[in-house]
Amino acid sequence: MWKVLVPELRKLNKVKQLDRTSLELFCSEYGYYRSAEEKLEEYGEYISNDDGIPVKRSPALVTVETAARTLKSLGTDLGLSFDARSGQVLAETHDDEDDSAKSTPLKVVKFSV
């Protein structure tokens, strides 16, 4: 995740040395999230008793939920959310739009890989 995010943040000229800890935490939390997702696929969302009746939520499910909240919070702090970027995207593309793009606001958004 670090290798993906840092170049993109550099392109936006948004990453500062002060953001390093938040970015490291974001990447670590993403690792926990991915690992827990794999465990969910392998073992399911619930722990069952000997009779096969689900009795407890999987610890992996709790980890996924917690990590998702943390990623959202850190992502907002780092400007990784759609809302944080949308003003910049619209400002950059507003001058370049043609008449056909004005027919729908979604044509203004240029998704990148």
C-alpha positions in Angstrom: 0.0 0.0 0.0 2.9 2.3 0.8 4.3 1.9 -2.7 0.9 2.8 -4.2 -0.1 5.7 -2.0 3.2 7.7 -1.7 3.6 8.2 -5.5 0.0 9.3 -5.8 0.2 11.7 -2.9 3.4 13.1 -4.3 1.7 13.8 -7.6 -0.9 15.8 -5.7 1.9 17.5 -3.7 -0.1 16.7 -0.6 2.2 14.5 1.5 4.4 16.2 4.1 6.9 14.8 6.6 4.4 15.5 9.3 2.0 13.0 7.6 4.5 10.1 7.8 3.1 8.5 11.0 -0.5 8.7 9.7 0.6 7.2 6.4 2.5 4.4 8.1 -0.5 3.7 10.4 -2.8 3.7 7.4 -0.6 1.1 5.6 -0.3 -1.1 8.6 -4.0 -0.9 9.2 -4.6 -1.9 5.6 -2.5 -4.9 6.1 -4.6 -6.0 9.1 -7.7 -5.4 7.1 -6.5 -7.6 4.2 -5.4 -10.4 6.5 -8.7 -10.4 8.4 -10.6 -10.4 5.1 -8.7 -13.6 4.1 -9.5 -15.2 7.4 -13.2 -14.3 6.9 -13.2 -16.0 3.5 -11.5 -19.1 5.0 -13.5 -19.5 8.2 -16.6 -17.4 7.8 -18.2 -14.6 9.8 -19.2 -16.6 12.8 -17.8 -19.3 15.1 -20.1 -22.2 15.4 -20.6 -24.7 18.3 -20.3 -28.4 17.9 -23.8 -28.6 16.5 -23.0 -26.1 13.8 -25.0 -23.3 15.3 -23.3 -19.8 15.0 -22.6 -18.6 18.5 -20.0 -15.9 18.3 -18.8 -13.3 15.8 -15.5 -14.1 14.2 -12.6 -12.1 15.6 -11.7 -11.4 12.0 -15.0 -9.8 11.4 -14.4 -7.5 14.4 -10.9 -6.7 13.0 -12.4 -5.9 9.6 -14.9 -3.5 11.0 -12.4 -1.8 13.3 -9.8 -1.5 10.5 -12.4 -0.1 8.1 -13.3 2.7 10.6 -9.6 3.4 11.3 -8.8 3.5 7.5 -11.7 5.9 6.9 -10.5 8.2 9.7 -6.8 8.1 8.7 -7.8 8.4 5.0 -9.7 11.5 5.7 -6.8 13.0 7.6 -4.5 12.2 4.7 -6.9 13.5 2.0 -7.6 10.1 0.6 -11.3 10.3 0.6 -13.4 11.2 -2.4 -14.7 14.3 -0.7 -11.2 15.5 0.0 -10.2 15.1 -3.6 -13.4 16.0 -5.4 -12.9 19.7 -5.0 -9.5 19.4 -6.6 -10.7 17.2 -9.4 -13.5 19.5 -10.3 -11.3 22.6 -10.2 -8.7 20.9 -12.4 -11.2 19.6 -15.0 -13.6 22.6 -15.0 -11.6 24.5 -17.5 -11.2 21.6 -19.9 -14.8 20.4 -20.1 -16.7 20.7 -23.3 -20.4 21.2 -23.9 -21.1 17.5 -23.8 -19.5 17.1 -20.4 -21.9 19.8 -19.0 -24.9 17.5 -19.7 -23.9 15.2 -16.7 -21.7 16.0 -13.7 -20.3 12.5 -13.8 -18.4 13.3 -17.0 -16.4 15.8 -15.1 -14.9 13.1 -12.9 -11.9 11.4 -14.5 -11.2 8.1 -12.7 -7.6 7.0 -12.7 -5.9 3.7 -11.9 
